[in-house]
């Protein structure tokens, strides 16, 4: 179990505590700024990207708006502490 002194913690509770997350494939169209080609885990910094480069993740947990991404390892480590809820991704065209 991780503790409050874990090196990966630096204030994420301000925007991720109690968040609803969805597990999904990383796609560039979920990026807010079209100049961005990647995102990083909010905790460990591991890169999410569509391209196939070494050590790049292609899926993970994201906030519903796609602004914040969390790798599976960090999700498993911090889920109890952050009290996340996981939901299914809505079907295309669903309200």
C-alpha positions in Angstrom: 0.0 0.0 0.0 1.3 3.5 -0.8 1.5 6.2 1.8 1.1 9.9 1.8 4.9 10.3 1.3 5.0 8.4 -2.0 7.3 10.2 -4.5 4.4 10.3 -7.1 2.2 12.5 -4.9 2.4 16.3 -5.4 -1.1 17.7 -5.0 -3.2 15.6 -7.4 -5.9 15.3 -4.7 -7.0 18.9 -5.6 -8.3 17.7 -9.0 -8.5 13.9 -8.8 -9.9 13.0 -5.4 -13.3 11.3 -5.9 -13.0 11.6 -9.7 -15.0 9.3 -12.0 -12.6 7.6 -14.4 -13.0 5.4 -17.5 -10.6 2.8 -18.8 -10.0 3.5 -22.5 -7.6 3.4 -25.3 -5.5 6.6 -25.7 -6.5 8.5 -28.9 -5.2 11.8 -30.0 -8.7 13.2 -30.6 -9.1 13.2 -26.8 -6.3 15.7 -26.5 -7.5 19.2 -25.7 -4.8 21.0 -27.7 -4.3 19.7 -31.3 -0.6 20.4 -31.0 -0.2 17.8 -28.3 0.6 14.3 -29.4 0.7 12.7 -26.0 -0.3 12.9 -22.4 1.5 11.7 -19.3 0.3 9.7 -16.2 -0.7 12.2 -13.5 1.4 10.4 -11.0 4.5 8.7 -12.5 4.8 10.6 -15.8 4.7 7.6 -18.1 3.8 8.7 -21.6 0.5 7.9 -23.3 0.7 8.0 -27.1 -0.9 6.5 -30.2 2.5 5.8 -31.8 4.4 2.6 -31.1 7.5 3.8 -29.3 9.2 1.9 -26.5 7.8 2.4 -23.0 4.7 4.2 -24.3 1.3 3.3 -23.1 -1.7 3.0 -25.3 -4.5 2.7 -22.8 -5.2 3.7 -19.2 -7.7 5.4 -16.9 -8.8 8.9 -17.9 -11.2 11.5 -16.4 -14.4 11.7 -18.4 -13.3 14.9 -20.1 -10.0 13.2 -21.1 -7.8 15.9 -19.5 -6.1 13.6 -16.9 -4.6 10.2 -17.6 -3.5 7.6 -15.1 -1.5 4.4 -15.9 -2.8 1.1 -14.6 0.0 0.7 -12.0 -0.7 4.1 -10.5 -4.5 3.5 -10.7 -4.1 0.3 -8.7 -1.8 2.0 -6.2 -3.9 5.1 -5.6 -7.5 4.0 -6.1 -8.2 3.4 -2.4 -6.5 6.7 -1.4 -8.3 8.8 -4.0 -11.7 7.0 -3.9 -12.1 6.8 -7.6 -15.2 5.5 -9.3 -14.8 3.7 -12.6 -17.5 3.8 -15.2 -18.0 2.4 -18.7 -17.2 4.6 -21.6 -20.4 5.9 -23.2 -21.3 4.5 -26.6 -20.6 6.9 -29.5 -23.5 9.2 -29.9 -24.9 8.6 -26.4 -25.9 11.6 -24.3 
